[in-house]
C-alpha cells in the first residue's frame, strides 16, 4: 500500500522550500520536482537570468544531497564529466578518479556549449546510472538527476543537442520571466544574503529515495496506457512532423504522471495527469519538417492538436 499522504506532504514541503528563493514559479517548480521524483533528467531551456541554475542549487540545498556543477565549455573533455583512470606511481597501479557526474544532483550548465563528443559522455550515465572506464563500471549515487540548462537564443559557439541526447531528458521546461509582484519580492530580498545557502534541509536523501520507489510503484490503468500510446503515435503521423515521439517518450510521460498523481494525493493516474505533462515530456523529442518551421509551427502547437484529437478515456478511482 502506497502512503499517499506522506508523499503529498513531503512533496509539498519541498516545493514550498524552493519557492522561498524561486518566486512566482509554482507550476515550473512542480514539474521540476515531478521529474526529480520520477528519477528522470530535466532540461531547462530559457534566457539568462531567469533562475535556471538557482533551481538546481536550491533543490540540492533542500535535501543536502551531493551536488556537482559542470560548466560546459568548448574545451571541456569527456573525462572531466565521467572521470578517468590515472596511474598511481606509488603502488604501480591505476586508480579511477570520478568526474563531475558522481553526485545526486548534477548541474550541466550551458550544456550546448560543449562539443558533441563531450555531450555524448553523458549518454551512458543518464540512461544506466553508471560510468564505464577501461571496461569497469562505476555506479553513481542514487537518487541521481542531471539538470541541464541551455540558452535557446544565443547560438554563437554552441552545439545543438542531438536527438539521442534530447531523448534522455525525461522532461523539458521553460522558466520564463517572473510577474511584477514576484520580481518586486526578488528585489526586496536581494540584499539579505545568499538565500540559497541558508535554505533549511526539509528532506533527507534517504527519504527522497523512498519517494522515488513509491512513485515507481503506482499502477497505471490499461486505459491510461492506451491513451499515452495514442498520443505518442499521433505525433508520428502528421505531415508537419519529421520525427515523432519515441517509445522512451511514452515511458517518460507515464513515469511523470505517476509522480503527479501521488503529489495530488492519489494512488492512480488520471487523464488530467497525462494532459498536464504531455508538452513537457514530448515537445523536445519532436523534430519538425523545415516547411513547418518556416511557417512558425512549434512542437507545442502540434501537441495541442494531438491532445484535442485523441479521445480521452474514462477512468474512475482505483482505490
Residue pairs with C-beta under 8 A, 6 or more apart in sequence:
2 214
2 217
2 218
2 262
2 267
3 214
4 262
4 265
4 266
4 267
5 265
7 211
7 214
7 215
7 262
7 263
8 262
8 263
8 264
8 265
10 202
10 203
10 207
10 211
11 33
11 37
11 211
11 262
11 263
12 263
13 202
13 203
14 33
14 59
14 62
14 63
14 202
14 203
15 26
15 29
15 30
15 33
17 58
17 62
17 199
17 200
17 202
18 29
18 33
18 55
18 58
18 59
18 62
19 25
19 26
19 29
20 195
20 199
21 54
21 58
21 195
21 196
21 199
22 28
22 29
22 51
22 54
22 55
22 58
23 178
23 182
23 183
23 185
23 186
24 178
24 179
24 181
24 182
24 183
24 185
25 51
25 175
25 176
25 178
25 182
28 173
28 174
28 175
28 176
29 55
30 263
31 171
31 173
31 277
31 280
32 42
32 44
32 55
32 59
32 147
32 171
32 173
33 59
33 259
33 263
34 171
34 256
34 259
34 260
34 263
34 277
35 41
35 42
35 145
35 170
35 171
35 256
36 42
36 59
36 143
36 145
36 208
37 208
37 211
37 212
37 215
37 259
37 262
37 263
38 170
38 212
38 215
38 252
38 255
38 256
38 258
38 259
39 142
39 143
39 144
39 145
39 212
39 216
40 145
40 169
40 170
40 171
40 252
40 255
40 256
41 126
41 145
41 146
41 147
41 148
41 168
41 169
41 170
42 145
42 146
42 147
42 148
42 169
42 170
42 171
42 172
42 173
43 148
43 149
43 150
43 166
43 169
43 171
43 172
43 173
43 284
44 52
44 55
44 147
44 148
44 149
44 150
44 172
44 173
44 174
44 175
45 149
45 150
45 151
45 152
45 172
45 173
45 174
45 284
46 52
46 149
46 151
46 152
46 174
46 175
46 176
47 151
47 152
47 153
48 151
50 175
50 176
50 177
51 175
52 149
52 175
53 69
53 107
53 109
53 149
54 196
55 147
55 175
56 67
56 69
56 105
56 107
56 147
56 149
57 67
57 107
57 196
58 196
58 199
59 105
59 147
60 66
60 67
60 104
60 105
61 67
61 196
61 197
61 199
61 201
62 199
62 200
62 201
62 202
62 203
63 104
63 201
63 202
63 203
63 204
63 205
63 208
64 201
64 204
64 205
65 103
65 104
65 105
65 141
65 143
65 205
65 208
66 102
66 103
66 104
66 105
66 141
67 103
67 104
67 105
67 106
67 107
68 100
68 101
68 102
68 103
68 105
68 106
68 107
69 100
69 106
69 107
69 109
70 76
70 80
70 81
70 100
70 101
70 106
70 107
70 108
70 109
71 109
71 110
72 108
72 109
72 110
72 111
72 112
72 113
72 114
72 118
72 119
73 110
73 113
73 114
74 113
74 114
74 115
74 157
76 114
76 115
76 118
77 118
78 117
78 118
78 120
78 121
79 99
79 121
80 99
80 100
80 118
81 99
81 100
81 101
81 118
81 121
81 122
82 99
82 101
82 121
82 124
82 125
82 131
82 133
83 96
83 97
83 98
83 99
83 101
83 102
83 131
83 133
83 138
84 96
84 97
84 99
84 133
85 94
85 95
85 96
85 97
85 133
85 134
86 94
86 95
86 96
86 97
87 93
87 94
88 94
88 95
94 134
96 133
96 136
96 138
98 131
98 138
99 131
100 106
101 122
101 125
101 131
101 140
101 146
102 131
102 138
102 140
102 141
103 140
103 141
103 144
104 141
104 142
104 143
104 144
104 145
104 205
105 145
105 147
106 144
106 145
106 146
106 147
107 147
107 148
107 149
108 122
108 146
108 147
108 148
108 149
109 148
109 149
110 149
110 150
110 151
111 119
111 148
111 149
111 150
111 161
112 119
112 150
112 151
112 158
112 159
112 160
112 161
113 157
113 158
113 159
114 159
115 159
116 159
116 162
119 159
119 161
119 162
119 165
120 162
120 165
122 146
122 165
122 168
123 164
123 165
123 168
124 130
124 131
124 132
125 131
125 140
125 146
126 146
126 168
126 169
127 168
129 139
129 140
129 142
129 144
130 137
130 138
130 139
130 140
131 137
131 138
131 140
132 138
142 209
142 212
143 205
143 208
143 209
143 212
148 169
150 158
150 161
151 158
163 243
163 285
163 287
166 172
166 284
166 285
167 246
167 248
167 249
167 285
169 284
170 252
170 255
170 256
170 281
171 252
171 256
171 277
171 280
171 281
172 280
172 283
172 284
173 280
177 183
178 186
189 195
214 262
215 255
215 258
215 259
215 262
216 255
216 258
218 258
218 261
218 262
218 267
218 268
218 269
219 267
219 268
219 318
220 254
220 257
220 258
220 269
221 268
221 269
221 315
221 318
223 313
223 314
223 315
224 254
224 257
224 269
224 270
224 271
224 274
224 313
224 315
225 254
226 313
227 271
227 274
227 310
227 312
227 313
228 250
228 253
228 254
228 257
228 274
229 250
230 310
230 311
231 245
231 253
231 274
231 278
231 282
231 306
231 307
231 310
232 244
232 245
232 246
232 247
232 249
232 250
232 253
232 282
233 244
234 306
234 309
234 310
235 241
235 244
235 245
235 282
235 286
235 302
235 303
235 306
236 244
236 245
237 244
238 244
238 302
238 305
238 306
239 289
239 292
240 288
240 289
240 291
240 292
240 297
240 302
241 286
241 287
241 288
241 289
241 292
241 299
241 302
242 287
242 288
242 289
243 285
243 286
243 287
244 285
244 286
245 282
245 285
245 286
246 285
248 285
249 281
249 282
249 285
252 281
253 274
253 277
253 278
253 281
253 282
254 269
256 277
256 280
256 281
257 269
257 273
257 274
257 277
258 269
260 269
260 273
260 276
260 277
261 267
261 268
261 269
261 270
261 273
264 273
267 318
267 319
268 315
268 317
268 318
268 319
269 315
270 315
271 312
271 313
271 315
275 307
275 312
278 303
278 306
278 307
279 300
279 303
279 304
282 299
282 303
283 298
283 299
283 300
283 303
284 299
286 299
286 302
286 303
288 297
288 298
288 299
288 302
